[in-house]
Amino acid sequence: MLDQYSGADLVKRFGGYWKAWAAPGRALAEANGHSLGPLAAGILSELRNAADASIQKRIDQLAADGVLDAPKVIDIFSGRQ
């Protein structure tokens, strides 16, 4: 899933690895009785909210350390800029 957390840059860098790992990982999980599918909207929303809170906490820490434009720094290093 390409979203605001992964970003196109991250997918470009690691997409090949993810594709190579997907089939054997799925096979192993299914062989052990697990089923894989999309996350329910409520769970996905909870995960996104938790990620947002974690990112905001880091932005606050950077700002407290004197980083002038902490949100921009996070965007740059996450590949979203």
N, CA and C atoms as a LAMMPS dump frame, in Angstrom:
ITEM: TIMESTEP
0
ITEM: NUMBER OF ATOMS
243
ITEM: BOX BOUNDS ff ff ff
-5.0000000000000000e+02 5.0000000000000000e+02
-5.0000000000000000e+02 5.0000000000000000e+02
-5.0000000000000000e+02 5.0000000000000000e+02
ITEM: ATOMS id mol type element x y z
1 1 1 N 0.849 -1.171 0
2 1 2 C 0 0 0
3 1 3 C 0.897 1.237 0
4 2 1 N 0.755 2.038 -0.994
5 2 2 C 1.465 3.307 -1.07
6 2 3 C 0.593 4.358 -0.396
7 3 1 N 1.121 4.949 0.672
8 3 2 C 0.34 5.946 1.393
9 3 3 C 1.263 7.029 1.923
10 4 1 N 0.746 7.9 2.735
11 4 2 C 1.533 9.024 3.242
12 4 3 C 2.663 8.58 4.153
13 5 1 N 2.62 7.336 4.641
14 5 2 C 3.665 6.87 5.536
15 5 3 C 4.803 6.19 4.791
16 6 1 N 4.483 5.501 3.705
17 6 2 C 5.543 4.819 2.963
18 6 3 C 6.172 5.756 1.951
19 7 1 N 5.381 6.431 1.173
20 7 2 C 5.906 7.368 0.193
21 7 3 C 6.5 6.678 -1.024
22 8 1 N 6.442 7.355 -2.151
23 8 2 C 6.925 6.797 -3.41
24 8 3 C 8.409 6.49 -3.356
25 9 1 N 9.189 7.32 -2.664
26 9 2 C 10.628 7.109 -2.591
27 9 3 C 10.954 5.795 -1.888
28 10 1 N 10.279 5.516 -0.791
29 10 2 C 10.51 4.279 -0.056
30 10 3 C 10.112 3.072 -0.904
31 11 1 N 9.001 3.183 -1.588
32 11 2 C 8.563 2.091 -2.45
33 11 3 C 9.574 1.867 -3.573
34 12 1 N 10.088 2.947 -4.143
35 12 2 C 11.084 2.82 -5.209
36 12 3 C 12.339 2.119 -4.691
37 13 1 N 12.762 2.453 -3.484
38 13 2 C 13.984 1.868 -2.918
39 13 3 C 13.813 0.405 -2.525
40 14 1 N 12.661 0.06 -1.956
41 14 2 C 12.492 -1.264 -1.367
42 14 3 C 11.417 -2.124 -2.016
43 15 1 N 10.725 -1.61 -3.009
44 15 2 C 9.637 -2.351 -3.642
45 15 3 C 10.055 -3.705 -4.175
46 16 1 N 11.247 -3.783 -4.764
47 16 2 C 11.734 -5.059 -5.28
48 16 3 C 11.906 -6.097 -4.186
49 17 1 N 12.432 -5.66 -3.048
50 17 2 C 12.579 -6.576 -1.915
51 17 3 C 11.22 -7.056 -1.428
52 18 1 N 10.278 -6.124 -1.295
53 18 2 C 8.948 -6.49 -0.816
54 18 3 C 8.317 -7.527 -1.733
55 19 1 N 8.44 -7.301 -3.048
56 19 2 C 7.862 -8.253 -4.003
57 19 3 C 8.528 -9.623 -3.884
58 20 1 N 9.857 -9.627 -3.713
59 20 2 C 10.586 -10.896 -3.613
60 20 3 C 10.204 -11.659 -2.342
61 21 1 N 9.893 -10.947 -1.276
62 21 2 C 9.569 -11.586 -0.005
63 21 3 C 8.092 -11.965 0.099
64 22 1 N 7.252 -11.354 -0.689
65 22 2 C 5.808 -11.527 -0.524
66 22 3 C 5.358 -12.973 -0.716
67 23 1 N 5.737 -13.595 -1.814
68 23 2 C 5.248 -14.951 -2.103
69 23 3 C 5.723 -15.967 -1.064
70 24 1 N 7.033 -16.032 -0.754
71 24 2 C 7.443 -17.009 0.262
72 24 3 C 6.863 -16.711 1.645
73 25 1 N 6.734 -15.435 1.975
74 25 2 C 6.149 -15.072 3.266
75 25 3 C 4.69 -15.471 3.354
76 26 1 N 3.944 -15.229 2.283
77 26 2 C 2.531 -15.615 2.244
78 26 3 C 2.404 -17.136 2.347
79 27 1 N 3.235 -17.847 1.589
80 27 2 C 3.174 -19.314 1.606
81 27 3 C 3.445 -19.854 3.003
82 28 1 N 4.444 -19.299 3.678
83 28 2 C 4.781 -19.742 5.029
84 28 3 C 3.632 -19.451 5.996
85 29 1 N 3.076 -18.258 5.902
86 29 2 C 1.966 -17.892 6.79
87 29 3 C 0.763 -18.803 6.563
88 30 1 N 0.414 -19.026 5.307
89 30 2 C -0.742 -19.866 5.001
90 30 3 C -0.497 -21.316 5.4
91 31 1 N 0.752 -21.795 5.243
92 31 2 C 1.094 -23.162 5.654
93 31 3 C 0.943 -23.348 7.159
94 32 1 N 1.039 -22.253 7.891
95 32 2 C 0.882 -22.301 9.352
96 32 3 C -0.526 -21.924 9.798
97 33 1 N -1.459 -21.934 8.855
98 33 2 C -2.867 -21.739 9.189
99 33 3 C -3.341 -20.302 9.272
100 34 1 N -2.529 -19.357 8.819
101 34 2 C -2.93 -17.953 8.866
102 34 3 C -3.551 -17.556 7.538
103 35 1 N -4.506 -16.653 7.586
104 35 2 C -5.068 -16.107 6.352
105 35 3 C -4.658 -14.636 6.254
106 36 1 N -4.357 -14.227 5.058
107 36 2 C -3.903 -12.853 4.832
108 36 3 C -4.901 -12.134 3.94
109 37 1 N -5.151 -10.91 4.264
110 37 2 C -6.067 -10.108 3.471
111 37 3 C -5.971 -8.663 3.908
112 38 1 N -6.748 -7.819 3.284
113 38 2 C -6.7 -6.398 3.656
114 38 3 C -7.181 -6.191 5.091
115 39 1 N -6.635 -5.169 5.694
116 39 2 C -7.058 -4.823 7.052
117 39 3 C -8.436 -4.176 7.021
118 40 1 N -9.204 -4.437 8.054
119 40 2 C -10.508 -3.786 8.195
120 40 3 C -10.29 -2.279 8.339
121 41 1 N -11.222 -1.52 7.853
122 41 2 C -11.1 -0.057 7.86
123 41 3 C -10.835 0.489 9.262
124 42 1 N -11.5 -0.067 10.266
125 42 2 C -11.315 0.407 11.639
126 42 3 C -9.906 0.157 12.149
127 43 1 N -9.361 -1.014 11.84
128 43 2 C -7.997 -1.337 12.269
129 43 3 C -7 -0.457 11.536
130 44 1 N -7.196 -0.287 10.245
131 44 2 C -6.31 0.568 9.463
132 44 3 C -6.339 1.999 9.986
133 45 1 N -7.504 2.47 10.355
134 45 2 C -7.638 3.809 10.923
135 45 3 C -6.88 3.924 12.245
136 46 1 N -6.985 2.902 13.096
137 46 2 C -6.26 2.908 14.366
138 46 3 C -4.751 2.941 14.135
139 47 1 N -4.274 2.159 13.181
140 47 2 C -2.836 2.138 12.875
141 47 3 C -2.366 3.493 12.358
142 48 1 N -3.158 4.098 11.493
143 48 2 C -2.791 5.417 10.965
144 48 3 C -2.781 6.464 12.068
145 49 1 N -3.759 6.398 12.963
146 49 2 C -3.797 7.343 14.08
147 49 3 C -2.581 7.161 14.988
148 50 1 N -2.197 5.912 15.231
149 50 2 C -1.023 5.646 16.064
150 50 3 C 0.243 6.162 15.383
151 51 1 N 0.334 5.968 14.07
152 51 2 C 1.498 6.476 13.333
153 51 3 C 1.535 7.996 13.387
154 52 1 N 0.387 8.637 13.193
155 52 2 C 0.331 10.102 13.266
156 52 3 C 0.786 10.605 14.632
157 53 1 N 0.332 9.929 15.689
158 53 2 C 0.717 10.334 17.049
159 53 3 C 2.221 10.164 17.262
160 54 1 N 2.77 9.08 16.743
161 54 2 C 4.207 8.836 16.882
162 54 3 C 5.025 9.878 16.117
163 55 1 N 4.568 10.189 14.914
164 55 2 C 5.256 11.206 14.104
165 55 3 C 5.176 12.56 14.797
166 56 1 N 4.008 12.9 15.328
167 56 2 C 3.859 14.184 16.017
168 56 3 C 4.749 14.252 17.245
169 57 1 N 4.877 13.144 17.965
170 57 2 C 5.758 13.107 19.138
171 57 3 C 7.198 13.401 18.724
172 58 1 N 7.633 12.818 17.617
173 58 2 C 9.001 13.067 17.135
174 58 3 C 9.155 14.511 16.677
175 59 1 N 8.156 15.06 16.02
176 59 2 C 8.198 16.468 15.613
177 59 3 C 8.337 17.353 16.843
178 60 1 N 7.564 17.064 17.88
179 60 2 C 7.633 17.843 19.12
180 60 3 C 9.011 17.742 19.757
181 61 1 N 9.614 16.54 19.73
182 61 2 C 10.951 16.36 20.292
183 61 3 C 11.982 17.165 19.51
184 62 1 N 11.89 17.115 18.184
185 62 2 C 12.821 17.883 17.354
186 62 3 C 12.677 19.384 17.615
187 63 1 N 11.431 19.843 17.687
188 63 2 C 11.189 21.266 17.947
189 63 3 C 11.751 21.668 19.307
190 64 1 N 11.578 20.824 20.308
191 64 2 C 12.114 21.118 21.639
192 64 3 C 13.637 21.151 21.636
193 65 1 N 14.237 20.404 20.712
194 65 2 C 15.699 20.396 20.578
195 65 3 C 16.209 21.558 19.734
196 66 1 N 15.291 22.395 19.267
197 66 2 C 15.692 23.583 18.532
198 66 3 C 15.639 23.477 17.018
199 67 1 N 15.089 22.403 16.487
200 67 2 C 14.945 22.29 15.036
201 67 3 C 13.834 23.247 14.61
202 68 1 N 14.175 24.184 13.735
203 68 2 C 13.248 25.268 13.405
204 68 3 C 12.018 24.819 12.628
205 69 1 N 12.167 23.923 11.675
206 69 2 C 11.03 23.483 10.877
207 69 3 C 10.925 21.967 10.952
208 70 1 N 10.635 21.469 12.147
209 70 2 C 10.616 20.032 12.398
210 70 3 C 9.675 19.267 11.463
211 71 1 N 8.455 19.742 11.176
212 71 2 C 7.597 18.985 10.263
213 71 3 C 8.231 18.813 8.872
214 72 1 N 8.887 19.855 8.394
215 72 2 C 9.539 19.775 7.087
216 72 3 C 10.678 18.751 7.126
217 73 1 N 11.431 18.719 8.218
218 73 2 C 12.518 17.749 8.364
219 73 3 C 11.965 16.329 8.297
220 74 1 N 10.884 16.075 8.999
221 74 2 C 10.262 14.749 8.972
222 74 3 C 9.827 14.408 7.551
223 75 1 N 9.213 15.35 6.855
224 75 2 C 8.772 15.101 5.481
225 75 3 C 9.948 14.769 4.566
226 76 1 N 11.036 15.501 4.706
227 76 2 C 12.204 15.266 3.858
228 76 3 C 12.797 13.901 4.119
229 77 1 N 13.01 13.56 5.383
230 77 2 C 13.655 12.286 5.697
231 77 3 C 12.73 11.094 5.512
232 78 1 N 11.448 11.31 5.429
233 78 2 C 10.527 10.197 5.181
234 78 3 C 10.309 9.982 3.68
235 79 1 N 10.877 10.878 2.863
236 79 2 C 10.706 10.754 1.43
237 79 3 C 9.414 11.346 0.902
238 80 1 N 8.712 12.072 1.745
239 80 2 C 7.435 12.655 1.322
240 80 3 C 7.616 13.999 0.642
241 81 1 N 8.816 14.532 0.627
242 81 2 C 9.078 15.822 -0.029
243 81 3 C 9.909 15.628 -1.257
